[in-house]
Amino acid sequence: MSDESLTPRTAAVIPAAGRGVRLGPGAPKALRALNGTPMLVHAVRAMAASRAVRLVVVVAPPEDATGVKSLLADLTLPERTDVVVVPGGATRQESVRLGLDALPDDISVVLVHDAARPLVPVDTVDSVIEAVRDGAPAVVPALPLADTVKEVAPNPPGDAGAPEPVVATPERSRLRAVQTPQGFDRATLVTAHRAVEADGEGATDCAGLVERLGRPVVVVPGHEEAFKVTRPLDLVLAEAVLARRRANDGF
Ligand code: C5P
């Protein structure tokens, strides 16, 4: 048996079916351009940059799945990497599940990466994969927080502008802001998704589903360039990062 056949095969699932309403009106968020290239294309390239990633499953907005397929068909990627496009669902969780359903049997490590984090560096992707290969069932890249965080008692909808009472101030040094790609042992992630389907309760990230199973989740260092493009100012920042990369290394 060659070393290659012993290496766990890795796929990346990119949920990209969100509307991105916080960015303002327009195309689905993943299809918004950064320096003329759709965010999703940057995200696919970021996953394919890792030598370990053999397959990228893009979960597209259902109404745009055909367009996304032709967009990605034109893309030049390393020969080792295949791309598959599947239509997404109503929530991020459902979109990820649809992506997992599309994985071939020989994949044993799965990354889940937000299309909205187009600029994650390859070193971050590789360190997540390595931690899963070293035996962690779930791995999340994360950074310490710059801001102190308050827990509040949120106002009822309709009363959004009123002051909110503070309930607690968690100790900042124990908090981490979580990014993607999150990496998983495939069987663990599939079990976590099945459990939550039965239970009906969602989580804002896949690692949260694994935590509910009582399985260990570990954090590895994230990267400031793996930030999520959520608001209009994030687009400005993302274009500045791309301009800096181009100036530094002709990216
Ligand atoms: O809305 P949010 O920024 O948390 O979305 C995170 C990621 O999940 C985005 O890449 C978005 O496209 C994806 N998503 C999805 N299907 C949905 C909602 C969000 O694939 N129904």
Boltz pocket constraint, residues with backbone or C-beta under 6 A from the ligand:
constraints:
  - pocket:
      binder: B
      contacts: [[A, 14], [A, 15], [A, 16], [A, 17], [A, 18], [A, 19], [A, 20], [A, 29], [A, 30], [A, 59], [A, 88], [A, 89], [A, 90], [A, 91], [A, 92], [A, 93], [A, 95], [A, 96], [A, 113], [A, 114], [A, 115], [A, 116], [A, 117], [A, 204], [A, 229], [A, 230]]
      max_distance: 6.0
